[in-house]
Amino acid sequence: MPEFRAGSPEQVSYLEELVRAGLLTQTGVAGVYARGPEFERVRLGFDGLVTRTAAPEAPEALYFPPLLPRLQLETSGYLGSFPHLAGTVFGFDGDERDAAEQLAVASRHEDWGAFQTMSDLVLSPAACYPLYPAVAARGALPEGGLTLDTGDSYVFRREPSSDPARMQIFHMREIVRVADRDTVISWRGEWRARAEQLLGSLGLQIELEIAHDPFFGRAGRMLASAQRELELKWELLAPIAGGTQTAIASSNYHEGHFGDIYEIRTAGGDTAHTGCMAFGEERVTLALFSSHGLDTRTWPSGVRDKLGL
């Protein structure tokens, strides 16, 4: 079983308030919730605001399902850095006797994994992952590179918690730049400022922080240290549940990692660099309810207007 992360008393209390208000409904599995219509209205309103903010760049939209070919996850190096977060799809391919035995075990709510076989699919851990092999298949990048938009994609992280902001499955909206090094670095800086302004315009108290990903193990601690030192990851934090500062958006610069793996080349033949601006849509929504209250009718008119409420 994955390690369960207990939320603080304030976070647990906030989750209970969200459930009582009908904004979330618990499923019996920590970090997996049904969303009520008002929660989704706010989330989709924010998603539309990101679309309008990115529109001047005219990003190419590519909408992938929340499933990823297992080969792509293995190729990306994800299992070396985040094996504790990955989710894998298994399926049954036995005979009638196996099916009867599986049913008997499952009916007792015991482990019936022995009757399942790993498939060629995994749950997508980040919205941008399927973009890179798709771009590589086109050949060399056009002059100036590409800007891509993943839409409001579902992604999965296996980290159950009673903190409502730490969901196991949630929507990630990513704008991705694939180009030469200098172009990606410049673009990333521009989007960081744009994201700060965007989130601040919704009445959120935003803090910028140099951060690192939750790498696994001893080698992961070294990777995290290098990531912070090189400022490869920035996070934008906002208060959720009693003022707890929580990352609601992040900007990653991957250097030439995905360009090397998938042999993505610029128009000049160099290894392409990549960067992304990612918004955790449920976390942004939770921050808005935490900051403005659980009844959207009482929110500031400027915020309601921006979200189309």
Beta strands, then each sheet from edge to edge (+ up, - down):
strand 1: 24-26
strand 2: 33-35
strand 3: 60-61
strand 4: 67-69
strand 5: 88-92
strand 6: 116-123
strand 7: 146-156
strand 8: 169-179
strand 9: 207-210
strand 10: 233-240
strand 11: 244-255
strand 12: 273-280
sheet 1: 1+ 2-
sheet 2: 3+ 7+ 8- 12+ 11- 10+ 9-
sheet 3: 4+ 6- 5+
end
